[in-house]
Amino acid sequence: MDRQLKYYILTVLLIISAAVKSQISEGGTPPSFQYTTSLRAAVAPYEVSVNIDKKRLMWEDSIAAMNHGAIRVAETFPVNLNIDSTGVWSVLPDSQKIWRQTVTAPDADGLIISYKEFYIPEGGKLYIYNSDKSQILGAYTNQTNRAGGGFANEIVRGDTFTLEYVASDISDEKPRIELLDVGYVYNRAALYAASDNVLVYGDASNNCIQNINCFPASNPWRDQKRGVVIVISKRNSRWWACTGSLINNTRQDGTPYVLTAAHCFSNDHGVTYAGFESIIYYFNYEEWGCTTGTKQPDITQTVVGSTLKSFIPLKQGGDGALLLLSSSVPASYKAYFNGWDNSSAIAQSGAVIHQPLADIKKLTLYDTPLATATLTAEGVTAATLAHLRVVYDGNGVTNSGSSGAPLFNENGLIIGILSAGSSTCSSPFGPDYYGRLNYLWDKYSDSSLHFKQYLDPDNTGVTSLVGYDPNGIVAGTDDIIDSSVDYTLFPNPAANEININSKSIIRTVEIFDIAGRLLFSKKGYSSSTLSVNISDWSRGVYTVVIQSGNGKQTDKFIKN
């Protein structure tokens, strides 16, 4: 089978639960809901001019699907609407002043709202809800898209939505709300079963790929999965979905870099997408077990907006993109910044965590050594040996929409980004190809685009870095972590021995492997120093939990 770029238009994210809170909004209920009988002015709908043949588009999509081509689900149509010239202002009985505007695009199955300008003054609020008020987005506040400019909302179910702005009572500053276009989602069949109330998800992305949580409590990928996201972007007047991952940097300060494939934003010759400020990142869309349930998992955790830091194309390159989110990831998302290995070492086993067809999070494993390769996909040839060739273990594959997914080695560190491949359920041993982090790091012809400058900003020269967890969640322990504990752990990486020096008396030390198994435990200790012999341990990443007189702290080290 030909090697195909594994990208796909957004399909599954249409169905969203009622009254959701997302995109760094504060929740709540639009105030007009309390006064439906007393509001006199009807909101005249703005009808989007739509010229679309849904049956023909879906027929074309079915042909493209047989050839592993990109399948369209959302087409965009321009909208000329802003808060200064359209809509209706009303004063509610409780003296709140609100502005409302309804927008409709006949027969759409969902709508994605893009803004040319989006800014909410301090004290103001914006809500968005669909026609039957079963889905509410917002309230968006001054904390949302604080710099103004472009923005986007996650999909609103149905063909009609209403914008409701609540005027600030503490600021005279005017809101800036100007729509650019709406994405018209038309492929209803891909999202529903026979009944409108029964959602098809999970199996949509191929039932031969296991869910990420199809593991016992000691899931070895439970940290890494928290860094993997769906990346939704608009290109060539259509909305597309890829997979990406948060990635750590040597300062370990939680700078929200996201790693994905360059071809998600390009035609393989260069950047063809300029709306990075409107990209939608979905976190933690996963099923909490092996089997797919009857209720869609939470899909409300999103961050909107980013800037492009590095773009290395597939053509004569390695097909990698590094983006910086426009805002920090909310702590409630419990995100994880995945570690990496930029060395030339060949991984013997590992995994890819991905969201095929923008579906729930999936896991595919490999257990044979990787090989370097020069990729040619759809007539485009990458740089020499800039990719890794991966053959999976026969129990999983990737699919369209998996593009940009992180490839992990046996130590749980990112070593590549999915570009293309031929693995399918009927051909599970078809090889896939991943852009090598080793190449993207510092080998592309244009040094200004090297990933190194962002992921190792202080030029430390390290070749591997463990992940960063800002949540204090430690494998093998649920205890509260005290960041004030003062200690040093060295050397790191280590080959034969690690040493721990603490400014207070060490009481307990526990060491866990990447699977969460306890390998070393020292309790009832009463010294400020400890050495642990690790010479016989396997290569990998280990977590150390240190209990001293001042509290508990965690750290990680790499065994070479």
C-alpha positions in Angstrom: 0.0 0.0 0.0 1.2 3.5 -0.8 2.5 5.6 2.1 -0.1 8.2 2.9 0.0 11.3 5.0 -2.0 10.5 8.1 -4.1 13.6 8.3 -7.9 13.9 8.4 -10.6 16.5 8.7 -12.4 16.9 12.0 -15.1 14.3 12.2 -15.9 13.1 15.7 -15.8 16.3 17.8 -19.2 17.5 16.7 -21.1 16.0 19.6 -20.7 18.0 22.8 -22.4 17.6 26.1 -24.8 20.2 27.4 -23.7 23.2 29.4 -20.0 22.6 29.0 -17.2 24.7 30.3 -14.2 25.0 28.0 -11.6 27.2 26.3 -10.7 28.8 29.7 -14.2 30.1 30.4 -15.9 30.4 33.7 -19.2 28.6 33.1 -22.6 29.9 34.1 -25.9 30.5 32.5 -26.8 33.3 30.0 -29.0 35.8 31.9 -31.6 35.9 29.2 -32.6 32.4 30.1 -34.3 33.8 33.2 -36.4 36.4 31.3 -37.6 34.7 28.1 -41.1 36.0 28.5 -40.2 39.6 29.3 -37.7 40.1 26.4 -39.6 42.1 23.8 -37.1 42.4 20.9 -36.8 39.3 18.8 -33.3 38.5 17.6 -33.4 38.5 13.8 -31.2 35.6 12.7 -28.3 36.3 10.4 -28.4 33.6 7.7 -25.1 32.4 6.3 -25.1 32.2 2.6 -24.4 28.5 2.0 -23.8 26.9 -1.4 -23.2 23.2 -0.6 -24.2 19.8 -2.0 -23.9 17.6 1.0 -24.6 14.4 -0.8 -22.0 15.1 -3.4 -19.4 16.1 -0.8 -20.1 12.9 1.1 -19.8 10.8 -2.1 -16.5 12.5 -2.9 -15.4 11.8 0.7 -16.2 8.1 0.4 -14.0 7.8 -2.8 -11.2 9.7 -1.0 -11.5 7.4 2.0 -10.9 4.3 -0.1 -7.7 5.9 -1.3 -6.7 7.1 2.2 -7.3 10.6 1.0 -8.3 13.5 3.2 -12.1 13.5 4.0 -13.8 16.8 4.3 -16.4 17.4 7.1 -16.4 21.2 7.5 -16.4 23.8 4.8 -16.1 27.5 5.8 -18.4 30.3 4.6 -17.8 34.0 5.2 -19.8 36.0 7.8 -20.1 39.8 7.9 -21.2 40.3 11.5 -19.9 42.4 14.4 -21.3 43.7 17.7 -21.3 47.3 16.5 -23.6 46.9 13.5 -25.8 43.9 14.0 -27.8 42.2 16.8 -30.2 43.6 19.4 -29.4 45.3 22.8 -31.8 44.7 25.7 -32.0 45.8 29.3 -33.1 43.0 31.6 -35.4 43.5 34.7 -32.4 43.1 36.9 -30.7 46.0 35.0 -28.2 43.9 33.2 -27.6 45.1 29.6 -27.2 42.3 27.0 -26.6 42.1 23.3 -27.8 39.1 21.3 -27.3 37.9 17.7 -28.5 34.6 16.3 -26.7 33.0 13.3 -28.0 30.1 11.2 -26.6 28.0 8.4 -29.4 25.9 7.1 -29.1 22.1 7.6 -25.6 22.1 9.1 -24.9 19.4 11.6 -22.5 21.6 13.5 -20.9 25.0 13.2 -17.3 26.2 14.1 -17.1 29.9 14.8 -14.0 31.8 13.7 -13.4 35.5 14.7 -11.5 38.2 13.0 -11.5 40.1 16.3 -12.4 38.7 19.7 -11.9 40.8 22.9 -14.0 40.9 26.1 -13.5 43.9 28.4 -13.0 43.4 32.1 -16.3 42.5 33.7 -17.9 41.6 30.4 -19.1 38.1 29.5 -19.9 36.3 26.3 -22.1 33.1 26.0 -22.8 31.0 23.0 -25.6 28.5 22.8 -27.4 26.4 20.2 -31.0 26.6 19.2 -32.5 24.2 21.9 -30.1 25.6 24.6 -28.8 22.1 25.2 -25.2 23.3 24.7 -23.7 26.4 26.3 -20.2 27.7 25.7 -18.7 30.3 28.1 -18.9 32.5 29.8 -15.9 34.0 28.0 -14.3 36.8 29.9 -11.4 39.2 29.8 -9.2 36.2 30.7 -10.1 34.7 27.3 -7.9 35.8 24.4 -6.7 38.7 26.4 -4.6 40.3 23.6 -7.6 40.3 21.2 -7.3 39.3 17.5 -8.3 36.0 16.0 -10.0 33.3 17.9 -12.3 30.3 17.4 -14.9 28.3 19.3 -15.3 24.5 19.5 -18.1 23.0 17.4 -21.6 24.1 18.3 -24.1 21.3 17.6 -26.9 22.0 15.0 -27.4 24.7 12.4 -28.1 27.7 14.7 -26.3 29.4 17.5 -26.8 32.6 19.5 -24.1 35.0 20.8 -25.1 36.7 24.0 -22.8 39.4 25.4 -23.4 40.7 28.9 -22.1 44.3 29.3 -19.5 45.1 31.9 -20.6 47.1 35.0 -17.0 48.0 35.9 -15.5 49.1 32.6 -16.5 51.5 29.8 -14.3 49.7 27.3 -16.1 48.4 24.3 -16.1 44.7 23.4 -14.7 43.7 20.0 -16.6 40.8 18.6 -16.3 40.4 14.8 -17.0 37.1 13.1 -14.8 36.0 10.1 -16.6 32.8 9.0 -18.3 29.7 10.2 -17.2 26.1 9.5 -20.2 24.2 8.1 -20.1 20.6 9.4 -22.0 18.3 7.1 -21.0 14.7 7.6 -23.7 13.6 10.1 -23.4 9.9 9.2 -19.9 9.8 10.6 -21.0 10.9 14.0 -24.4 9.2 14.7 -25.8 5.7 14.7 -29.4 5.1 13.6 -30.8 7.1 16.5 -29.8 10.8 16.9 -29.3 10.0 20.6 -26.8 7.2 20.2 -23.3 8.4 19.5 -20.7 6.5 17.5 -17.3 7.1 18.9 -14.3 4.9 19.9 -14.8 2.3 17.1 -14.9 5.1 14.5 -11.2 5.2 14.3 -10.8 1.4 13.8 -11.7 -1.2 16.3 -8.4 -2.8 15.9 -6.7 0.0 17.9 -6.9 -0.3 21.7 -8.0 2.5 23.9 -5.3 4.2 25.8 -6.7 3.0 29.1 -6.9 -0.6 28.2 -4.4 -1.4 30.9 -4.4 -2.3 34.6 -3.9 0.4 37.3 -0.1 0.3 36.5 -0.7 1.7 33.0 2.9 2.5 31.9 1.7 5.3 29.7 -0.5 7.1 32.2 1.8 10.1 32.4 2.6 10.4 28.7 -1.1 10.2 27.6 -1.9 13.4 29.5 0.4 15.4 27.2 -1.3 14.2 23.9 -3.9 16.5 22.3 -6.1 16.8 19.3 -5.0 19.8 17.1 -7.9 21.3 15.1 -6.9 23.9 12.4 -8.4 25.5 9.4 -6.6 25.2 6.1 -7.8 25.9 2.6 -11.3 26.9 3.9 -11.7 23.5 5.7 -11.2 22.3 9.2 -8.7 19.5 9.8 -7.6 17.4 12.7 -4.1 16.1 13.7 -2.6 14.7 16.9 0.1 16.6 18.9 1.9 16.6 22.2 3.0 19.0 24.9 6.7 18.7 25.2 9.1 19.6 28.0 12.1 22.0 27.7 15.4 22.0 29.7 14.2 24.8 32.0 11.3 22.5 33.0 9.2 25.6 33.5 5.9 24.4 31.9 6.3 26.6 28.7 3.4 25.2 26.7 5.1 24.0 23.5 3.1 21.6 21.3 4.8 19.2 18.9 3.0 18.0 15.8 3.6 17.4 12.0 4.3 20.2 9.6 2.1 18.8 6.9 -0.9 19.5 9.2 -0.5 23.2 8.1 1.1 22.9 4.7 1.2 21.4 1.2 4.6 19.9 2.1 6.5 22.8 0.4 5.9 25.4 3.0 3.4 27.0 5.4 0.0 27.5 3.8 -1.9 28.2 7.0 -1.8 31.5 8.8 -4.5 31.2 11.5 -2.4 29.7 14.3 -4.1 32.1 16.7 -7.4 30.1 16.1 -6.2 26.6 16.4 -8.2 24.6 18.9 -6.4 22.1 21.2 -8.5 19.4 22.8 -7.2 17.7 26.0 -8.0 14.4 27.7 -10.5 13.1 25.2 -10.4 9.4 26.2 -12.4 6.5 27.3 -11.7 5.3 30.9 -11.5 1.6 30.0 -10.9 -1.0 27.3 -14.4 -0.9 25.9 -16.3 2.0 24.5 -19.3 3.0 26.5 -22.7 4.5 25.5 -21.9 8.0 26.8 -19.3 10.2 25.1 -16.3 11.0 27.4 -15.7 14.6 28.4 -14.7 16.8 25.5 -14.8 20.2 27.1 -11.1 20.8 27.9 -9.7 23.1 25.2 -7.2 25.8 24.7 -7.5 28.1 21.7 -4.6 29.9 20.1 -0.9 29.5 19.5 2.1 30.9 17.6 4.3 29.0 15.2 7.9 28.7 16.5 9.4 26.3 14.1 8.2 24.7 10.8 10.4 22.1 9.1 8.5 20.8 6.0 8.3 17.2 4.7 10.0 18.2 1.4 13.8 17.8 2.0 13.1 18.1 5.7 11.6 16.1 8.6 8.0 17.1 8.7 7.9 18.7 12.2 6.2 21.8 13.7 6.6 23.3 17.1 3.9 25.7 18.4 3.6 27.8 21.6 0.1 27.9 23.1 -1.2 31.5 23.6 -2.1 30.7 27.2 -1.0 28.3 30.0 -2.8 25.0 30.2 -5.4 25.2 33.1 -4.3 23.2 36.1 -7.6 21.3 36.1 -6.5 19.6 32.9 -3.7 17.8 34.8 -1.5 18.1 31.7 1.9 16.4 31.4 4.8 17.8 29.4 6.4 14.8 27.7 10.1 14.2 27.8 12.3 13.6 24.8 15.4 11.9 23.5 17.2 13.7 20.6 20.1 11.2 20.4 20.7 8.8 17.5 20.1 5.7 19.6 17.8 3.1 18.0 14.7 2.3 20.2 14.0 -1.4 20.7 10.4 -1.0 21.7 7.9 1.7 22.6 4.5 3.2 21.6 2.6 5.8 19.8 -0.3 7.6 21.5 -2.7 9.2 19.0 -6.2 10.3 18.3 -7.1 8.8 14.9 -10.0 10.4 13.1 -10.1 12.9 16.0 -11.5 10.0 18.0 -10.8 9.0 21.6 -7.2 8.5 22.6 -5.6 5.3 21.3 -2.4 3.3 21.9 -0.3 1.3 19.4 2.8 -0.6 20.5 6.0 -1.8 18.7 8.4 -4.4 20.0 11.0 -4.6 17.2 14.0 -2.3 16.7 13.3 0.8 14.6 15.3 1.7 11.4 16.2 5.0 9.9 14.7 5.7 6.5 14.3 8.3 3.7 10.6 8.9 3.3 8.8 9.5 0.0 5.1 10.1 0.5 2.6 11.2 -2.1 5.4 12.2 -4.4 7.3 14.3 -1.8 10.7 13.2 -0.6 12.0 14.1 2.8 15.6 14.7 3.8 18.0 11.7 3.8 17.4 9.4 6.8 15.3 12.0 8.5 12.6 9.5 9.4 12.2 6.4 11.6 10.5 3.3 10.1 8.2 1.6 12.6 6.5 -1.8 12.3 3.9 -2.4 15.1 3.4 -5.5 17.1 0.3 -6.6 15.1 -2.2 -5.4 17.8 -2.8 -1.9 16.6 -2.2 0.6 13.8 -2.6 4.3 13.1 -5.1 6.1 10.9 -5.9 9.4 9.3 -5.8 12.0 12.0 -2.9 10.3 13.8 -0.5 12.6 12.0 1.7 14.5 14.4 1.4 11.8 17.1 4.4 11.4 19.3 6.5 8.2 19.0 7.9 7.1 22.4 10.9 4.9 23.0 11.2 2.2 25.7 12.0 5.0 28.2 8.8 6.8 27.6 10.5 9.7 25.8 9.5 11.3 22.4 11.8 10.4 19.6 9.6 11.1 16.5 6.5 12.6 15.0 4.1 10.6 12.7 4.3 11.7 9.1 3.0 8.9 6.9 2.4 5.2 6.7 0.5 2.2 5.4 -0.6 0.4 8.6 -4.3 -0.7 8.5 -6.4 -3.2 10.4 -6.2 -5.5 7.4 -2.4 -4.9 7.1 -1.2 -4.3 10.7 2.5 -4.8 9.8 2.5 -2.1 7.1 5.3 0.3 8.1 4.7 3.8 9.4 7.2 6.7 9.2 8.0 9.3 11.9 10.1 12.4 11.5 13.1 12.0 13.8 13.5 14.4 16.7 17.3 13.8 16.2 17.0 15.4 12.7 14.5 18.2 13.7 16.7 19.1 16.7 19.7 20.6 14.8 20.2 19.0 11.4 17.7 20.8 9.0 19.4 23.1 6.5 17.9 26.3 8.0 19.4 26.5 11.5 16.9 29.2 12.5 14.2 26.5 12.6 16.0 24.0 14.7 13.9 22.7 17.6 17.0 22.9 19.9 16.7 26.6 20.4 13.3 26.2 22.1 13.6 22.9 23.8 17.1 23.5 25.1 17.1 27.3 25.4 20.2 27.5 27.7 22.2 25.2 25.3 22.9 22.6 28.0 23.7 20.0 25.4 21.6 17.2 27.1 20.5 14.5 24.7 17.5 13.3 26.8 15.1 14.9 29.2 12.4 13.3 31.4 8.8 14.7 31.3 7.6 17.6 33.5 4.5 17.2 35.7 3.3 20.5 37.1 0.6 18.6 39.1 2.8 16.8 41.6 1.4 13.5 40.5 3.9 10.7 41.1 3.8 7.2 39.7 3.1 4.8 42.6 2.0 7.4 45.1 -1.0 9.6 45.7 0.6 11.6 48.6 0.9 15.3 48.5 4.2 16.6 47.3 6.0 19.4 49.1 8.2 21.4 46.6 10.1 23.0 49.5 12.1 19.9 50.2 15.7 20.8 49.4 17.9 18.0 48.0 20.1 17.1 45.0 20.1 13.9 43.0 23.1 13.0 40.9 24.4 12.0 38.4 21.5 12.2 35.9 21.7 10.3 33.6 23.4 7.6 35.6 25.0 4.2 34.8 25.9 2.5 38.0 24.8 4.6 41.0 22.6 7.5 42.0 23.3 9.7 45.0 20.8 11.8 47.0 22.0 14.6 49.3 19.4 16.4 51.4 19.6 19.4 53.7 17.4 17.5 56.2 17.3 13.9 57.4 16.1 11.4 54.8 13.4 9.1 56.3 12.2 7.2 53.2 13.3 6.7 49.6 11.2 4.8 47.0 12.1 4.3 43.4 9.5 3.3 40.7 10.0 2.2 37.1 8.0 3.7 34.2 5.3 1.1 34.8 4.8 2.3 38.4 6.4 -0.9 39.9 8.3 -0.4 43.2 12.0 -1.4 42.6 13.7 0.1 45.7 12.4 1.0 49.1 14.4 2.3 52.1 12.4 3.2 55.2 13.4 4.2 58.7 16.5 5.9 57.4 18.2 8.6 59.4 20.9 10.2 57.3 21.1 13.1 54.9 22.8 11.2 52.1 22.0 7.9 50.3 23.6 6.0 47.5 21.6 3.4 45.4 23.3 0.8 43.2 21.4 0.7 39.9 24.1 -1.1 37.8 21.9 -4.1 37.1 18.7 -2.1 36.3 17.4 -1.8 32.8 17.8 1.3 30.7 14.9 3.7 31.3 13.3 6.4 33.2 12.8 6.0 37.0 10.8 8.1 39.5 12.3 8.7 43.0 10.1 9.7 45.9 12.0 11.2 48.8 10.5 11.7 52.3 12.5 13.8 54.6 11.9 15.6 57.9 10.6 18.6 55.9 8.1 16.8 53.6 8.0 14.7 50.5 9.4 15.4 47.0 9.7 13.6 43.7 12.3 13.5 41.0 13.2 11.4 37.9 16.4 10.1 36.5 17.5 8.2 33.4 19.5 4.9 33.7 21.8 4.6 30.7 
